[in-house]
């Protein structure tokens, strides 16, 4: 009789191959989702969330641009959807005006 580990392996084998980077992607997606939610909060929390999105820092592991790069997301599209960048400035490269919720859902499906 198959053990519990074997059953899990067999179930995964029938599906797509296991992506070993999945836990990291889920963590980074959660960072973005929390920052999107924090933007709507009053006071310093909302201000810090906006600063997070508008920062040009790319070297810090959890910076907005580094997270987008790792998750293969367009920072420009997220900024437009979050209302932090004018859609007209971004329309040359991105004509799709997804809401921040739709972008979060797309990121979740990619992982």
N, CA, C and O atoms as a MOPAC input file, in Angstrom:
PM7 MOZYME 1SCF
protein

 N      0.83900 1    -1.18800 1     0.00000 1
 C      0.00000 1     0.00000 1     0.00000 1
 C      0.88400 1     1.25100 1     0.00000 1
 O      1.91800 1     1.29800 1     0.66600 1
 N      0.46300 1     2.23800 1    -0.74500 1
 C      1.24200 1     3.46300 1    -0.88000 1
 C      1.15100 1     4.29700 1     0.39100 1
 O      0.09100 1     4.39500 1     1.00900 1
 N      2.27500 1     4.89700 1     0.77200 1
 C      2.29000 1     5.78900 1     1.92800 1
 C      1.75800 1     7.15700 1     1.55800 1
 O      1.50000 1     7.44100 1     0.38900 1
 N      1.59500 1     8.00700 1     2.57100 1
 C      1.06500 1     9.36000 1     2.33400 1
 C      1.95000 1    10.15500 1     1.38100 1
 O      1.44600 1    10.87700 1     0.52100 1
 N      3.26300 1    10.02600 1     1.53000 1
 C      4.16800 1    10.77200 1     0.65600 1
 C      4.02300 1    10.33600 1    -0.79700 1
 O      4.09700 1    11.16400 1    -1.70500 1
 N      3.82000 1     9.05800 1    -1.01700 1
 C      3.66500 1     8.52900 1    -2.36500 1
 C      2.38900 1     9.04900 1    -3.00100 1
 O      2.37600 1     9.39400 1    -4.18300 1
 N      1.31800 1     9.10600 1    -2.22500 1
 C      0.04300 1     9.60000 1    -2.74000 1
 C      0.17500 1    11.06200 1    -3.15800 1
 O     -0.32200 1    11.44900 1    -4.21600 1
 N      0.82700 1    11.86000 1    -2.35400 1
 C      1.02600 1    13.26800 1    -2.69600 1
 C      1.85800 1    13.37800 1    -3.96600 1
 O      1.54500 1    14.17700 1    -4.84800 1
 N      2.90000 1    12.59100 1    -4.06000 1
 C      3.74400 1    12.62100 1    -5.25500 1
 C      2.95600 1    12.22500 1    -6.49900 1
 O      3.08700 1    12.85500 1    -7.54900 1
 N      2.15600 1    11.20700 1    -6.38300 1
 C      1.35700 1    10.75000 1    -7.52400 1
 C      0.35100 1    11.82300 1    -7.93300 1
 O      0.14900 1    12.06200 1    -9.12300 1
 N     -0.27800 1    12.46900 1    -6.95300 1
 C     -1.24600 1    13.52300 1    -7.26200 1
 C     -0.55900 1    14.68200 1    -7.97800 1
 O     -1.11500 1    15.24900 1    -8.91800 1
 N      0.63000 1    15.02900 1    -7.54300 1
 C      1.35600 1    16.11000 1    -8.19700 1
 C      1.85200 1    15.68800 1    -9.57200 1
 O      1.91500 1    16.50700 1   -10.48900 1
 N      2.19600 1    14.44200 1    -9.71700 1
 C      2.70300 1    13.94800 1   -10.98000 1
 C      1.64900 1    14.06000 1   -12.08900 1
 O      1.99000 1    14.31200 1   -13.24400 1
 N      0.37700 1    13.87300 1   -11.74100 1
 C     -0.69500 1    13.97900 1   -12.72200 1
 C     -0.92900 1    15.41900 1   -13.14900 1
 O     -1.42400 1    15.67400 1   -14.24700 1
 N     -0.57700 1    16.34700 1   -12.29200 1
 C     -0.76000 1    17.76000 1   -12.56200 1
 C      0.52200 1    18.28300 1   -13.22000 1
 O      1.36700 1    17.50100 1   -13.65700 1
 N      0.65400 1    19.57800 1   -13.28300 1
 C      1.87100 1    20.18000 1   -13.80200 1
 C      3.04400 1    19.85400 1   -12.89100 1
 O      2.85000 1    19.58100 1   -11.70600 1
 N      4.24000 1    19.88000 1   -13.42100 1
 C      5.40100 1    19.64300 1   -12.55900 1
 C      5.45400 1    20.67400 1   -11.43600 1
 O      5.10400 1    21.83800 1   -11.63200 1
 N      5.88800 1    20.24200 1   -10.27700 1
 C      5.94400 1    21.13600 1    -9.12400 1
 C      6.98400 1    22.22300 1    -9.36600 1
 O      8.12900 1    21.93800 1    -9.71700 1
 N      6.57300 1    23.45200 1    -9.17700 1
 C      7.45800 1    24.60200 1    -9.32300 1
 C      8.10900 1    24.85500 1    -7.96600 1
 O      7.43700 1    25.28700 1    -7.02900 1
 N      9.39100 1    24.59400 1    -7.85200 1
 C     10.07700 1    24.73500 1    -6.56400 1
 C     10.14700 1    26.18200 1    -6.09600 1
 O     10.42700 1    26.43000 1    -4.92400 1
 N      9.90100 1    27.14100 1    -6.98100 1
 C      9.91500 1    28.54700 1    -6.57700 1
 C      8.53300 1    29.02200 1    -6.13500 1
 O      8.35800 1    30.20200 1    -5.83100 1
 N      7.57000 1    28.14000 1    -6.09500 1
 C      6.20500 1    28.53200 1    -5.75600 1
 C      6.07400 1    29.20000 1    -4.38600 1
 O      5.39900 1    30.22500 1    -4.29000 1
 N      6.68100 1    28.67600 1    -3.32900 1
 C      6.54400 1    29.35200 1    -2.02600 1
 C      7.05600 1    30.79200 1    -2.06300 1
 O      6.43700 1    31.68600 1    -1.48700 1
 N      8.18100 1    31.01600 1    -2.73800 1
 C      8.71400 1    32.36900 1    -2.83500 1
 C      7.78000 1    33.27200 1    -3.63100 1
 O      7.57400 1    34.43200 1    -3.27200 1
 N      7.22200 1    32.74400 1    -4.70300 1
 C      6.29100 1    33.52800 1    -5.51200 1
 C      5.04400 1    33.88400 1    -4.72200 1
 O      4.53400 1    34.99900 1    -4.83300 1
 N      4.55500 1    32.95400 1    -3.93200 1
 C      3.37000 1    33.22900 1    -3.11400 1
 C      3.67000 1    34.31200 1    -2.07600 1
 O      2.83700 1    35.18500 1    -1.82900 1
 N      4.85100 1    34.25700 1    -1.47500 1
 C      5.24900 1    35.27900 1    -0.51700 1
 C      5.31200 1    36.64800 1    -1.17900 1
 O      4.77900 1    37.62200 1    -0.64700 1
 N      5.95500 1    36.72800 1    -2.32800 1
 C      6.09100 1    38.00900 1    -3.01600 1
 C      4.74800 1    38.53500 1    -3.50900 1
 O      4.50900 1    39.74200 1    -3.49200 1
 N      3.87900 1    37.64000 1    -3.94600 1
 C      2.53100 1    38.04800 1    -4.35100 1
 C      1.77700 1    38.61400 1    -3.14500 1
 O      1.04700 1    39.59700 1    -3.27200 1
 N      1.95400 1    37.99700 1    -1.98500 1
 C      1.30400 1    38.47900 1    -0.75600 1
 C      1.83600 1    39.86100 1    -0.37500 1
 O      1.07800 1    40.69800 1     0.11500 1
 N      3.11900 1    40.10600 1    -0.59200 1
 C      3.69500 1    41.43300 1    -0.31700 1
 C      2.98300 1    42.48000 1    -1.16500 1
 O      2.59400 1    43.53200 1    -0.65800 1
 N      2.81200 1    42.19300 1    -2.46200 1
 C      2.11900 1    43.14000 1    -3.34700 1
 C      0.66000 1    43.33200 1    -2.94300 1
 O      0.16400 1    44.45800 1    -2.90500 1
 N     -0.01400 1    42.24500 1    -2.64500 1
 C     -1.42600 1    42.33800 1    -2.27300 1
 C     -1.61100 1    43.14500 1    -0.99300 1
 O     -2.53000 1    43.95800 1    -0.90200 1
 N     -0.75000 1    42.92800 1    -0.00800 1
 C     -0.85500 1    43.69200 1     1.23700 1
 C     -0.56800 1    45.17000 1     1.00400 1
 O     -1.22600 1    46.03500 1     1.58200 1
 N      0.40900 1    45.45500 1     0.16100 1
 C      0.71800 1    46.85000 1    -0.14100 1
 C     -0.45500 1    47.52200 1    -0.85500 1
 O     -0.75200 1    48.68800 1    -0.59300 1
 N     -1.11900 1    46.80100 1    -1.74800 1
 C     -2.30700 1    47.35700 1    -2.42600 1
 C     -3.41000 1    47.64900 1    -1.42000 1
 O     -4.06500 1    48.68800 1    -1.50400 1
 N     -3.62000 1    46.75600 1    -0.48000 1
 C     -4.63900 1    46.98000 1     0.55200 1
 C     -4.24800 1    48.13100 1     1.47700 1
 O     -5.09800 1    48.93000 1     1.87200 1
 N     -2.97000 1    48.21500 1     1.82000 1
 C     -2.49500 1    49.27300 1     2.71900 1
 C     -2.61900 1    50.65300 1     2.09900 1
 O     -2.75400 1    51.63800 1     2.82500 1
 N     -2.57800 1    50.75100 1     0.78500 1
 C     -2.69700 1    52.05500 1     0.13300 1
 C     -3.99600 1    52.76200 1     0.48600 1
 O     -4.04500 1    53.99200 1     0.50400 1
 N     -5.03900 1    52.00600 1     0.76400 1
 C     -6.34500 1    52.59900 1     1.06700 1
 C     -6.51100 1    52.95400 1     2.54000 1
 O     -7.54700 1    53.48700 1     2.93700 1
 N     -5.50500 1    52.66500 1     3.34400 1
 C     -5.57700 1    52.97200 1     4.76800 1
 C     -5.11100 1    54.39700 1     5.00600 1
 O     -4.23500 1    54.90300 1     4.30500 1
 N     -5.70800 1    55.04000 1     6.00500 1
 C     -5.32000 1    56.42300 1     6.29600 1
 C     -3.97900 1    56.49500 1     7.02400 1
 O     -3.48700 1    55.50600 1     7.56800 1
 N     -3.41800 1    57.67500 1     7.01700 1
 C     -2.21900 1    57.93700 1     7.80100 1
 C     -0.94600 1    57.38600 1     7.20800 1
 O     -0.79500 1    57.24700 1     5.99400 1
 N     -0.02500 1    57.07400 1     8.12200 1
 C      1.30400 1    56.66100 1     7.70700 1
 C      1.31800 1    55.33400 1     6.94900 1
 O      2.15000 1    55.13900 1     6.06300 1
 N      0.41300 1    54.42700 1     7.28500 1
 C      0.37400 1    53.13400 1     6.59900 1
 C      0.09500 1    53.33400 1     5.10700 1
 O      0.77800 1    52.75800 1     4.26100 1
 N     -0.90600 1    54.14800 1     4.79500 1
 C     -1.22800 1    54.42900 1     3.40100 1
 C     -0.10500 1    55.15800 1     2.69100 1
 O      0.19600 1    54.88000 1     1.53000 1
 N      0.51600 1    56.10000 1     3.40200 1
 C      1.61700 1    56.86700 1     2.81000 1
 C      2.81000 1    55.95800 1     2.51600 1
 O      3.42000 1    56.05500 1     1.45100 1
 N      3.14000 1    55.07800 1     3.45800 1
 C      4.26600 1    54.15100 1     3.26100 1
 C      4.00400 1    53.18500 1     2.10700 1
 O      4.92100 1    52.84400 1     1.36100 1
 N      2.75500 1    52.74500 1     1.95900 1
 C      2.40900 1    51.84600 1     0.85200 1
 C      2.60400 1    52.55500 1    -0.48700 1
 O      3.13300 1    51.96900 1    -1.43100 1
 N      2.17900 1    53.81200 1    -0.56700 1
 C      2.37500 1    54.57300 1    -1.80300 1
 C      3.86500 1    54.77900 1    -2.09000 1
 O      4.30200 1    54.69000 1    -3.23700 1
 N      4.63400 1    55.05300 1    -1.04000 1
 C      6.08100 1    55.19900 1    -1.21100 1
 C      6.69400 1    53.90300 1    -1.73000 1
 O      7.59800 1    53.92800 1    -2.56500 1
 N      6.20000 1    52.77200 1    -1.23200 1
 C      6.68900 1    51.46600 1    -1.67400 1
 C      6.50400 1    51.31200 1    -3.18600 1
 O      7.42900 1    50.91100 1    -3.89200 1
 N      5.31400 1    51.62900 1    -3.67100 1
 C      5.03400 1    51.48400 1    -5.09800 1
 C      5.81100 1    52.48000 1    -5.95100 1
 O      6.19500 1    52.15500 1    -7.07500 1
 N      6.04800 1    53.67100 1    -5.44500 1
 C      6.68800 1    54.71500 1    -6.24300 1
 C      8.21300 1    54.68600 1    -6.15800 1
 O      8.88800 1    55.41900 1    -6.88100 1
 N      8.75000 1    53.85400 1    -5.29200 1
 C     10.20500 1    53.75600 1    -5.14700 1
 C     10.82500 1    53.17600 1    -6.42200 1
 O     10.26100 1    52.28500 1    -7.05700 1
 N     11.98900 1    53.69900 1    -6.77400 1
 C     12.70200 1    53.18900 1    -7.94900 1
 C     13.75400 1    52.15100 1    -7.55400 1
 O     14.48700 1    51.66200 1    -8.41300 1
 N     13.83500 1    51.81500 1    -6.28500 1
 C     14.77900 1    50.81800 1    -5.77800 1
 C     14.55400 1    49.48000 1    -6.47500 1
 O     13.42100 1    49.00800 1    -6.56600 1
 N     15.62000 1    48.87700 1    -6.96200 1
 C     15.51700 1    47.58000 1    -7.63100 1
 C     16.38400 1    46.50900 1    -6.97700 1
 O     16.19200 1    45.31800 1    -7.22300 1
 N     17.33000 1    46.92300 1    -6.15000 1
 C     18.28300 1    45.97400 1    -5.58400 1
 C     17.75600 1    45.25700 1    -4.34300 1
 O     18.14800 1    44.12200 1    -4.07200 1
 N     16.87600 1    45.90600 1    -3.59000 1
 C     16.33700 1    45.29900 1    -2.37500 1
 C     15.36300 1    44.18100 1    -2.76500 1
 O     14.48400 1    44.39200 1    -3.60000 1
 N     15.51300 1    43.00700 1    -2.17100 1
 C     14.73600 1    41.82300 1    -2.53000 1
 C     13.23000 1    42.05500 1    -2.54800 1
 O     12.54300 1    41.56000 1    -3.44200 1
 N     12.70000 1    42.80700 1    -1.56500 1
 C     11.26100 1    43.00200 1    -1.47700 1
 C     10.80000 1    44.34300 1    -2.03100 1
 O      9.66300 1    44.75000 1    -1.79400 1
 N     11.66900 1    45.03700 1    -2.76900 1
 C     11.24200 1    46.30000 1    -3.37600 1
 C     10.18600 1    46.00200 1    -4.43400 1
 O     10.14100 1    44.90500 1    -4.99000 1
 N      9.34500 1    46.98600 1    -4.70200 1
 C      8.26400 1    46.81900 1    -5.66200 1
 C      8.78600 1    46.35000 1    -7.02200 1
 O      8.24400 1    45.41400 1    -7.60900 1
 N      9.81600 1    46.98900 1    -7.50800 1
 C     10.33400 1    46.64800 1    -8.83600 1
 C     10.99300 1    45.26400 1    -8.86000 1
 O     10.89000 1    44.54900 1    -9.85700 1
 N     11.65900 1    44.89000 1    -7.78200 1
 C     12.27100 1    43.56100 1    -7.71600 1
 C     11.20200 1    42.47500 1    -7.65800 1
 O     11.33000 1    41.43300 1    -8.30100 1
 N     10.14300 1    42.72800 1    -6.88200 1
 C      9.03800 1    41.76500 1    -6.77800 1
 C      8.36800 1    41.59800 1    -8.13800 1
 O      8.09600 1    40.47500 1    -8.56100 1
 N      8.10200 1    42.69900 1    -8.81900 1
 C      7.48700 1    42.63000 1   -10.15000 1
 C      8.37400 1    41.85300 1   -11.11700 1
 O      7.88600 1    41.03700 1   -11.89900 1
 N      9.66000 1    42.10900 1   -11.05900 1
 C     10.58300 1    41.41100 1   -11.94500 1
 C     10.55100 1    39.90800 1   -11.68400 1
 O     10.48900 1    39.11300 1   -12.62100 1
 N     10.59300 1    39.52700 1   -10.42400 1
 C     10.59300 1    38.10400 1   -10.08200 1
 C      9.29800 1    37.41500 1   -10.49900 1
 O      9.31100 1    36.26900 1   -10.94900 1
 N      8.17100 1    38.13200 1   -10.34300 1
 C      6.86900 1    37.55800 1   -10.69700 1
 C      6.51400 1    37.77100 1   -12.16900 1
 O      5.44900 1    37.35000 1   -12.62000 1
 N      7.39800 1    38.41900 1   -12.90700 1
 C      7.16500 1    38.69600 1   -14.32000 1
 C      5.90300 1    39.54000 1   -14.53200 1
 O      5.08800 1    39.25600 1   -15.41000 1
 N      5.76300 1    40.58500 1   -13.70500 1
 C      4.64300 1    41.52100 1   -13.79700 1
 C      5.16000 1    42.87600 1   -14.25800 1
 O      6.31700 1    43.22500 1   -14.02400 1
 N      4.29900 1    43.62900 1   -14.90900 1
 C      4.65700 1    44.96700 1   -15.35100 1
 C      4.41100 1    45.97000 1   -14.22800 1
 O      3.26500 1    46.17300 1   -13.83000 1
 N      5.47300 1    46.60400 1   -13.70600 1
 C      5.27200 1    47.61600 1   -12.66700 1
 C      4.37600 1    48.75300 1   -13.15500 1
 O      3.56300 1    49.27900 1   -12.39600 1
 N      4.52700 1    49.12100 1   -14.40200 1
 C      3.73800 1    50.22000 1   -14.98300 1
 C      2.24800 1    49.91000 1   -14.92100 1
 O      1.44900 1    50.76800 1   -14.54700 1
 N      1.87300 1    48.69300 1   -15.28400 1
 C      0.45100 1    48.31100 1   -15.26800 1
 C     -0.10500 1    48.32400 1   -13.85500 1
 O     -1.24500 1    48.73500 1   -13.63700 1
 N      0.68300 1    47.88200 1   -12.90800 1
 C      0.22700 1    47.87400 1   -11.51600 1
 C      0.06100 1    49.30600 1   -11.02300 1
 O     -0.92000 1    49.61800 1   -10.34800 1
 N      1.00700 1    50.17600 1   -11.35100 1
 C      0.90200 1    51.57600 1   -10.93700 1
 C     -0.32900 1    52.24700 1   -11.54400 1
 O     -1.00500 1    53.02400 1   -10.87000 1
 N     -0.62000 1    51.95900 1   -12.79300 1
 C     -1.81300 1    52.52200 1   -13.43700 1
 C     -3.06800 1    51.99200 1   -12.74600 1
 O     -3.97100 1    52.76300 1   -12.41900 1
 N     -3.12600 1    50.69200 1   -12.52500 1
 C     -4.30500 1    50.08900 1   -11.90400 1
 C     -4.50800 1    50.58600 1   -10.47700 1
 O     -5.64100 1    50.71400 1   -10.01300 1
 N     -3.40500 1    50.86600 1    -9.78200 1
 C     -3.49700 1    51.34400 1    -8.40700 1
 C     -3.78000 1    52.84400 1    -8.34400 1
 O     -3.98600 1    53.39400 1    -7.26200 1
 N     -3.78900 1    53.50300 1    -9.49700 1
 C     -4.07400 1    54.93800 1    -9.53100 1
 C     -2.87000 1    55.79600 1    -9.19500 1
 O     -3.02300 1    56.97300 1    -8.86900 1
 N     -1.68100 1    55.23000 1    -9.27000 1
 C     -0.47600 1    55.97700 1    -8.94000 1
 C      0.25300 1    56.50400 1   -10.16800 1
 O      1.24500 1    57.22400 1   -10.05100 1
 N     -0.23500 1    56.14500 1   -11.32500 1
 C      0.34600 1    56.63300 1   -12.58300 1
 C     -0.80200 1    56.88300 1   -13.53800 1
 O     -1.76600 1    56.11800 1   -13.58000 1
 N     -0.69800 1    57.93300 1   -14.28900 1
 C     -1.72700 1    58.28500 1   -15.24900 1
 C     -1.75400 1    57.25400 1   -16.37300 1
 O     -0.71500 1    56.91900 1   -16.94200 1
 N     -2.92700 1    56.76200 1   -16.68500 1
 C     -3.07400 1    55.73700 1   -17.72500 1
 C     -2.60900 1    56.24700 1   -19.08600 1
 O     -2.10700 1    55.46700 1   -19.89500 1
 N     -2.76500 1    57.52800 1   -19.34900 1
 C     -2.35300 1    58.07700 1   -20.64000 1
 C     -0.85500 1    57.97500 1   -20.83300 1
 O     -0.39300 1    57.72200 1   -21.94600 1
 N     -0.07600 1    58.16800 1   -19.75700 1
 C      1.37600 1    58.06800 1   -19.85200 1
 C      1.79800 1    56.64000 1   -20.14400 1
 O      2.84100 1    56.39800 1   -20.75200 1
 N      0.98500 1    55.70900 1   -19.70800 1
 C      1.33800 1    54.30600 1   -19.84000 1
 C      0.71500 1    53.65000 1   -21.06700 1
 O      1.06900 1    52.51900 1   -21.40000 1
 N     -0.19700 1    54.32700 1   -21.73900 1
 C     -0.97100 1    53.69300 1   -22.80600 1
 C     -0.12500 1    53.30000 1   -24.01900 1
 O     -0.53300 1    52.43000 1   -24.78800 1
 N      1.00400 1    53.90100 1   -24.20200 1
 C      1.84100 1    53.54100 1   -25.34800 1
 C      2.28100 1    52.08100 1   -25.28300 1
 O      2.38900 1    51.41500 1   -26.31200 1
 N      2.53300 1    51.58700 1   -24.07500 1
 C      2.97200 1    50.20200 1   -23.92900 1
 C      1.87300 1    49.29400 1   -23.40900 1
 O      1.90800 1    48.08700 1   -23.64900 1
 N      0.90400 1    49.84800 1   -22.70600 1
 C     -0.14100 1    49.03100 1   -22.09000 1
 C     -1.50400 1    49.65700 1   -22.34700 1
 O     -1.83700 1    50.68300 1   -21.75300 1
 N     -2.26900 1    49.06900 1   -23.19900 1
 C     -3.59200 1    49.59900 1   -23.48300 1
 C     -4.65000 1    48.96000 1   -22.60000 1
 O     -5.79900 1    49.40200 1   -22.59300 1
 N     -4.28300 1    47.93600 1   -21.86300 1
 C     -5.21000 1    47.22600 1   -21.00000 1
 C     -5.26100 1    47.91000 1   -19.64300 1
 O     -4.23800 1    47.98700 1   -18.96300 1
 N     -6.41500 1    48.40800 1   -19.23100 1
 C     -6.55700 1    49.09300 1   -17.96200 1
 C     -7.18700 1    48.18400 1   -16.92300 1
 O     -8.31700 1    48.42400 1   -16.49700 1
 N     -6.46800 1    47.13500 1   -16.50600 1
 C     -6.96400 1    46.21200 1   -15.49800 1
 C     -7.02700 1    46.90400 1   -14.14600 1
 O     -6.24900 1    47.81400 1   -13.86200 1
 N     -7.95200 1    46.46600 1   -13.32800 1
 C     -8.00900 1    46.97800 1   -11.96300 1
 C     -6.92300 1    46.30400 1   -11.14300 1
 O     -6.37800 1    45.28000 1   -11.55600 1
 N     -6.60600 1    46.86600 1    -9.99200 1
 C     -5.60200 1    46.27100 1    -9.11700 1
 C     -6.02100 1    44.87100 1    -8.69600 1
 O     -5.17200 1    43.99200 1    -8.55100 1
 N     -7.31000 1    44.64900 1    -8.50000 1
 C     -7.80000 1    43.32100 1    -8.12800 1
 C     -7.52900 1    42.31500 1    -9.24200 1
 O     -7.08100 1    41.20100 1    -8.97400 1
 N     -7.79600 1    42.69600 1   -10.47800 1
 C     -7.54000 1    41.79100 1   -11.60000 1
 C     -6.06600 1    41.46200 1   -11.72200 1
 O     -5.71200 1    40.32800 1   -12.04400 1
 N     -5.19700 1    42.43900 1   -11.47000 1
 C     -3.77100 1    42.17100 1   -11.52600 1
 C     -3.35300 1    41.19800 1   -10.43700 1
 O     -2.51400 1    40.32600 1   -10.66500 1
 N     -3.93900 1    41.34600 1    -9.25400 1
 C     -3.62500 1    40.41100 1    -8.17500 1
 C     -4.07000 1    39.00700 1    -8.54200 1
 O     -3.35700 1    38.03700 1    -8.28500 1
 N     -5.24700 1    38.89600 1    -9.14300 1
 C     -5.74000 1    37.58900 1    -9.55400 1
 C     -4.86500 1    36.98500 1   -10.63800 1
 O     -4.60700 1    35.78100 1   -10.62200 1
 N     -4.40100 1    37.80200 1   -11.58400 1
 C     -3.51800 1    37.30300 1   -12.63000 1
 C     -2.19800 1    36.80900 1   -12.03800 1
 O     -1.67400 1    35.77300 1   -12.44700 1
 N     -1.67300 1    37.55300 1   -11.08000 1
 C     -0.42000 1    37.13000 1   -10.43800 1
 C     -0.61700 1    35.81500 1    -9.71100 1
 O      0.25800 1    34.94900 1    -9.73200 1
 N     -1.75700 1    35.66500 1    -9.07300 1
 C     -2.04900 1    34.43500 1    -8.34600 1
 C     -2.13100 1    33.24500 1    -9.29300 1
 O     -1.64800 1    32.15800 1    -8.97600 1
 N     -2.73900 1    33.44800 1   -10.44400 1
 C     -2.86300 1    32.35300 1   -11.41700 1
 C     -1.50800 1    31.96900 1   -12.00600 1
 O     -1.29800 1    30.80400 1   -12.34300 1
 N     -0.58500 1    32.92300 1   -12.13600 1
 C      0.72900 1    32.63100 1   -12.69500 1
 C      1.54400 1    31.74500 1   -11.77300 1
 O      2.36100 1    30.94100 1   -12.22100 1
 N      1.31100 1    31.90300 1   -10.48900 1
 C      2.08900 1    31.13600 1    -9.52100 1
 C      1.53300 1    29.78700 1    -9.44000 1
 O      2.03400 1    28.95800 1    -8.68000 1

